[in-house]
């Protein structure tokens, strides 16, 4: 079992930045693929960014060049640096840890981009 706790969400103006953190309750370094997903009102949850144990990353087209996912295995933490935020980035952001058939979710953190 892995508990995931997200933090760092909030209200930011368009063009601003936020850094989300996802703290895991146990080591995630060797096996887990980590990801950030988001869900806006009335929309399906979508993958924003992912990172493998080998630090290979992938991003949704809508966030490429603006968001960066990273992991600190010593702290069992995954980050999502979000720059040049847009109103369409408004959503609840969820952390995900996946290994074979195991799949864990955090409770989510709200990000609102508005002037």
C-alpha positions in Angstrom: 0.0 0.0 0.0 1.2 3.5 -0.8 -0.4 6.7 0.6 0.1 9.8 -1.6 -0.4 13.3 -0.3 -0.4 16.2 -2.7 0.2 19.8 -1.8 1.0 23.1 -3.4 -2.2 23.9 -5.2 -3.9 27.3 -5.0 -5.1 30.3 -6.8 -2.7 31.9 -9.3 -3.0 34.5 -12.0 -2.5 33.7 -15.7 1.1 33.5 -16.5 2.0 32.6 -13.0 3.7 29.5 -11.6 3.0 26.8 -9.0 4.9 23.8 -7.8 2.9 20.7 -6.7 4.4 18.1 -4.5 3.4 14.5 -3.9 4.8 12.8 -0.8 4.6 9.0 -0.8 4.4 7.0 2.4 7.1 4.5 1.3 9.9 4.2 -1.2 8.9 4.8 -4.8 12.3 4.9 -6.3 12.9 1.5 -7.8 9.6 0.4 -9.2 6.8 2.9 -9.4 5.9 4.9 -12.5 4.7 8.2 -11.1 2.2 10.5 -12.7 0.2 13.7 -12.4 -3.3 13.7 -13.7 -6.0 16.4 -13.6 -9.7 16.6 -13.8 -11.6 19.8 -14.7 -15.4 20.1 -13.9 -17.4 18.1 -16.4 -14.3 16.5 -18.0 -12.6 13.2 -17.7 -9.4 12.8 -15.8 -6.4 13.2 -18.0 -2.7 12.5 -17.8 -0.6 15.6 -17.4 2.9 14.2 -17.0 4.6 10.9 -16.0 8.0 9.8 -15.0 9.5 6.3 -14.9 11.9 4.8 -12.4 14.6 5.6 -15.0 13.5 9.2 -15.1 12.0 9.0 -18.6 9.3 11.7 -18.8 6.2 12.2 -20.9 3.8 15.1 -21.1 0.4 16.0 -22.5 0.7 18.1 -25.6 -1.2 20.9 -23.8 1.5 21.3 -21.1 4.7 20.6 -23.0 7.3 23.4 -22.6 5.4 24.7 -19.5 5.3 21.9 -17.0 8.1 19.8 -15.6 7.8 16.6 -13.6 10.7 15.4 -11.4 11.2 13.0 -8.6 13.4 13.0 -5.4 13.8 9.4 -4.5 15.5 10.3 -1.2 12.4 12.2 -0.1 9.9 9.8 -1.7 8.5 12.9 -3.4 7.4 13.8 -6.9 7.0 17.3 -8.1 5.2 19.1 -10.9 6.6 22.5 -11.7 3.9 24.5 -13.6 4.9 27.7 -15.4 3.0 30.1 -17.6 -0.3 28.8 -16.2 -3.4 29.3 -18.3 -7.1 29.4 -17.2 -7.6 26.1 -19.0 -5.1 24.5 -16.5 -7.7 25.0 -13.8 -8.5 21.5 -12.4 -8.0 19.2 -9.4 -4.6 17.7 -9.8 -4.0 14.1 -8.6 -0.8 12.2 -8.0 -0.6 8.6 -9.1 1.7 5.7 -8.4 1.6 2.7 -10.6 3.5 -0.7 -10.5 2.2 -3.7 -12.4 -1.4 -4.2 -11.2 -1.0 -1.8 -8.3 -2.4 1.7 -8.7 -2.6 4.3 -6.0 -4.1 7.8 -6.0 -3.8 10.9 -3.8 -6.7 12.9 -2.7 -6.1 15.7 -5.1 -5.2 19.4 -4.9 -7.1 22.3 -6.5 -5.3 24.6 -9.0 -7.2 27.6 -10.1 -5.9 30.0 -12.7 -7.8 33.2 -12.8 -7.3 37.0 -12.8 
